[in-house]
Amino acid sequence: MGYRKQPKPLILTFENDEELAGLEVHVRRKSLGEYLEIVGLAESDIDGPVLVRQLEEFARSLISWNLEEEDGTPVPPSRDAVFAQDKDLMLKIATRWLERLEGVVDAPLPESSPAGEPSPEASIPMEPLSDHPAPTAVPA
């Protein structure tokens, strides 16, 4: 019996962006080949055709989102809807998608995170080992 993969979507959130707080976008993960192609596009000079290809790929990957029009009408997760949205909005969402594909985590570190402070182990006093080890009760 082999391992059966269970693909899970990437979930993009925007809690640290006041303008987009509450937006949640579900996109399909990419294969290694697709990822390398997208990264190759991102590393090349961004011109019209490259940006369009990246946004096309994002639109193909879009599963669902909770985006609504100004009147409350849900925006469908389709290519036409993506390309009908505000440019700045879609570039922010697509940029977050690219970051997540590259491994950037949406969630901030928990408050208990040491934020780069030295680990406690570094401050534990150590004494040099004795030249003569203490005898043990276990025979050699």
N, C-alpha and C positions, 0 to 999 in steps of 0.2 A: 504494500500500500504506500503510495507516494504522498508527499506534502501537497495539499491543495491550497493554493493562495486565495486569500479573501481580500480583494482590492477594497480599500477604504478611500473615500474622497479626502482631499485636502480641504480644510475648513478655514477660510480667511475671515478674521475679525479685525475690527478697527477701533478697539477700545481706547487706544492712545491718540486717536485722531478726533478732535472735537467735532469736526464737520461730518465725519462718517460714523461716529459712535452709534452702535446698534446694527450696523450693516453686517450681514453674514452671507458669505458667498461659498458655495460648495462647488469644487472643480475636481475633475478626474485627475488622477496621478498620471505621470508620463512614463513611458518605457525609457530605458537607458539611451537608446538611439534617438528618440524624440527629445529627451532632455539635452543630449549633446548638441543636437541641431539648434535647439532654442538658445542654449548658452553660446554657441558659435555666432548666432545672430546678434545676441546681446553684446558680444565682445567686438563685433564689427562696427564700423561707423554707422550710427543711426541715421538713415535717410528714409525717405518716404516709403519705398518698397519694403525695407526691412521692418519698419514699424508696423506696416500693414500686415505683413506675414505673422509677426508676433501677436497682434490683436486677433487675427483670424484663428490662430492656434488657441488663444485664450477662449474665444467664442466657441470653438469646437469642444473645448474641455469643460465648459460651463454646464453644470448639472442643475443647480437651483440657486436662487438668492432671494432675499426679502426686500429687494428694491421696488419702490413704488413711485409712480408719477406724482406730480404735485397734487392731483385730485384724489390720490389714494388708490388709483388703479394699479394692480401689480404689473411689473415689467416682466414679460416672459424671458426665460433664459435662452434666447436665440441669437443667431448672428445678426439678424436685422435689428433686433432690439439693442444689442451691444453697440452697433455702429450708429444708432439713432441717439445715443446718450451724449451728454456733455463730454467734450474731449478731456478736460482736466479730471473729471470723475473717473472715466474709463482708464486713463493713464495711471491714476493712483491705484486702482484695483488691479490692473494688469501688472504694475510694478510689484505690488504685494505678492501676486501670484508667482512672478519670477523669483522673488526673494525666497518664498516658501519652497519652490522647486530646488533652490540652491541650498536649502537646509536652515534658513533663518526661521526662528521660532516666533510666533505671534505673541505668546504670553510673556509678560514681564517676569523677572525673577521675583520670588516671594519675598515679603518683607523681612523674613528671617535670614535671607541671604547675607553673607558676610561682606559683600561688596568689595572684594579685593583685600580685605584685612589679612594679616598674617595668620596662618593656621595655629591653633593652640599647641600642636606638637612641636613647633619650632621653639616655643618658649619653655618647654619642660626641661628642667635642669638634668644634665647627664653627668655621671661620674665615670672616670676611666675604669676599664675592666682590670681586675687584679691580675698580676703575672701568674699567680698560682690559683687555679680554679678550685673551688670548694669541693671536698669529696662528696660523692653521691652514694646513696644506699644501693644503687643498682650495680651488680658486678659487671665487669667488662668482658 
